[in-house]
């Protein structure tokens, strides 16, 4: 019989300025594989244009799940067009031979 705790997981973020309570970045939440849950992040005070990190944070399972690939990037897009007129290194560039 498999220990039910082995299949439990949750989500924790690094870099986001969000609440650790309720349905947000709450480390006390736990879910079984296959469960569906909608996290709610209020990003109204979080600046855009940055890259953050997410990973499971269920105590007792974190290392195994993290090493198994349950982690990744979380991008918060930037709505600004301040650099829209600047040519980037990928535009209209001759290939290097």
Long-range contacts (C-beta under 8 A, 24 or more apart in sequence): 4-32, 5-60, 5-61, 6-61, 7-32, 7-33, 8-32, 8-58, 8-61, 9-33, 9-56, 9-58, 9-61, 9-65, 9-70, 10-56, 10-57, 10-58, 11-39, 11-54, 11-55, 11-56, 11-57, 12-54, 12-55, 12-56, 12-57, 13-41, 13-52, 13-53, 13-54, 13-74, 14-52, 14-53, 14-54, 14-55, 15-50, 15-51, 15-52, 15-53, 15-74, 16-41, 16-43, 16-46, 16-52, 16-74, 16-76, 17-45, 17-46, 18-42, 18-43, 18-46, 27-57, 30-58, 43-76, 46-76, 47-76, 48-76, 48-77, 48-78, 48-79, 48-80, 49-76, 49-77, 49-78, 49-80, 50-75, 50-76, 50-78, 51-75, 51-76, 52-76
